[in-house]
Amino acid sequence: MQSIRQLSLGDLEIELRETRRVLERATTEKLDWKHHDKSRSFGNLAQHIAELPVFALTILNQDEIDFAKPHPRSAAIATREKLLATFDENAAKLTSALDAAGDERLQTHFKMRRGENVFYDAPRFQALRRMGINHMIHHRGQLTVFLRELGIPVPGVYGPSADER
């Protein structure tokens, strides 16, 4: 019988690998570039992606997160090498913690709130899927658009990209 981790998060390693391939295309010289005034910079978006496995660890290790409370901000990552090292370290921590977590833990609930307002309450494995993996995939897609606009070849994720044909 397959575990909840295998059933609901079995593709995590594949998505982490593909995400790293996209992050590898980040160039230190373009980290300040912005698509639009309302958009994050290329570097800020890439850093957010590199740090998302830490958010998934929070989902795994804590019962809730309250966005009304102050949370520490990371210093800006200024180089591609540091970006990749951050992602690799965070991804390794996440996969190791998930490998150690049992089905019982993954079935307990995780909540997100802003003060008294609970806006998300779901089994932990669903929160990991939605706010960990799907969230990373969403931002990875945004980053591929940035790559395209900057003229940087886009790696194929779910098949070859136009740059790989």
N, C-alpha and C positions, 0 to 999 in steps of 0.2 A: 504494500500500500504506500502511495506517495504521501509525503509530508505536505503540510500547508505551504511551507517555503518552496518546495518543488512545484506545486501546483500554481501558486499565485505569483511567485517571484523567480521562477525557474529561468527566465530570460535575462535576469539582472546582469550577469557577467557579459552577455552578448551586448546589451545596451551600454554597459560601461566601456567595453572595448570600442564600440562604434563612436561613443561620445569622445573618447580619447583621440580617435583618429581625426575627428573634427577639430578638437582643441589643438592638435599638432599643427594645424594650418595657421594658427594665430601667429602674427608676426609682431615682434616687440615694437617695431616702427609704427604700427597701425593701432595700437591699443587705445589711443586717445580719440580715434575717429568716431563720429556719431552719424548715424543714419538720418536722424531728425532731432530737433530740439527737445522733443518729448521722449526720445528714446534713450536708453542707457548707452554708454560708450561701448565700443567693441571690447575693450579690456574689462570694463565693469560687468558686461554680460558674460564674458568668458570666465571671469573670476566667480561670478554667481554659480555658474555651472560646476566649476571645480570645487566649490564649497557645498553644493547640494547634498552630497553623501553625508555630510555632518548633520544636515537637517533630517535626513532619513535615520541617522543614529539617534537623534533626539526623539523621533517617533518611536523607535525601538526601546529606548532606555528610560524615557519619562512617560508619565501617564497623561500629561497635558503640557501645552505651551500657552502662555498668556501674552499676547502681543501688546497688552497695555503696560507690561513691565519693560523696563529698558533692557536691551540686549547688546552685548559688546559688538562693535564693528571691527572688521578686519582691516588692517592696513592695505592700501592698494597694492596689487601685484604689478610689478613694473617690467617683468620679462617673461617671455614664452617659457623659458626653462623653469622658472619658479611656478608658473601656472601649471605646467605638467607635473612637477614634483608635488604640488599641493593636491592636485586631482588624484595622482597615484596613491599618495598617503591616505587620503580620505576614502577612496574606493576600497583599499585594502582593509582599513578599519571596519568599514561597513560590511563587507563580505565575511570577514572573520566573525563579527558580532552576530550576523544573521545565521552563520553556520552553527554557532553555539546556542542560538535561541530555539526553544522547542515550540511545538504546536500550541501548547497551553498559553505561552506568552503571546504568540502571534494572534490568538483569538481574543485576548483582552482588549478593552476599548482604549482608544486614544482620543483626546479632545483638543480642539483648538478654540481659544476664546480671546476676547478682548474685554477684560474685566469680567463683569457678570454675564456678558453676552456670549454664549457658547454657539459658535457657528459651524462647528464640525465635530461629529462624534460618531466614530465607526470602529469596527474591529481593526486592530493594529495592522494586520496584513493588508487590509483594504487601504488604510491610510498610507502605508509604505508604497503600495502600488500607485495610488493616485498622486500623493504629494512628494513621493521620492522618485520613482521611476518615470511616471508620466510627466511630471513637472520638469524633470531633466530633459526628456525627449522634446517637450515643447520649446524649451529654451535652446536646445541644440538646433532645432529647425530654424529658429530666429537667427542663430549664429551662421547657419549656412547661407541665409539671405545676405547677411553682412559680407560674407566671403565673396559671394557672387558680385555684389556691388563694388567691392574693392578689387575685383579682377584676380582674386586668388582662387586657384582651382578647387572646386568643391569635391570632397570625397564621396563616393557612393555609400549609402547607409543601408538601404533595403534593395540594393541592386546598383548597377553602374550609374554614375552621374553623367551629365552631358560632357563633362571634362574627361571622363574615363572611357568613352565610347571610341 
